[in-house]
Amino acid sequence: MKFAITLEQDEDGFIIVSCPALPGCHSQGKTKEEAITNIEEAIRGYIASKRKHGEPLPLTEVEEVEVAV
């Protein structure tokens, strides 16, 4: 499965990473690479927990919009 993620650098220099398709699925790392590795683990854990409890994964749809600036 593929999931879109967002990465932001916080004021302490850590990379905060989230998976918008999976509410509450967030992680962080000291580097971009570490943050991505950590969110991959968080996503696997999120999916495993949903399956264990018989809960469906949230349905999400991604659209692109063009904005003139």
N, C-alpha and C positions, 0 to 999 in steps of 0.2 A: 504494500500500500504506500502511496505517496501522500504527504501532508505538507501544506505550506506552513512556514514558520516566520516569525518576526524576530528581529534582533535589534536591541537598543543598548547603548552603552550608558551605564549609570554614572553618577557623580564620583563614585569611588573607582571607576575604571573597569568594573565588572561588566560582562556582556549578559544582559537579561534576554532570555529567549522564551517565546510563547508559541503555542499551536492554537490559533484562533478557532479551528474546527473542533477542538476538544476543550470545552469550557473548564477552566481551572488547571489546565496542563501547562505548567511553566517550569523553567529551570534557569540556571545561570552558570557561568564559567569565567575563569580569569582571562581566557582567550576565546576567540571565535570558534576555534576547533574544539576546545573543551566544552563550550556551551552547546555546540551541535551534538557532540557525543552524549552530553547529559540529557538533552531534550529527546534524543532517540530512545534513550533508556526510559525516560518519563512517558513517552508515547506508548512504548511496549507495555509498561506497567499499567497505564490507563486502560488500554485495550484488554489486557488480561483481567483486570478487575471487573470491567463491564461484562466480559464473558463469564467469569466466575459467578457473578450475581444474576446472570440471565438478562442483563439489560442491553438494549440496542445501542449502537453507536449513534451519536447525533448526526442528522443529515445536514450537510452543508452544500452550498453551491457557490462557486467562484465566478464572478463576472469581472470583466475589465471595462473601465470607462476611460474615455479620453477627455481631458480637461485642457482648455486653452488658457494659457497664462501670459 
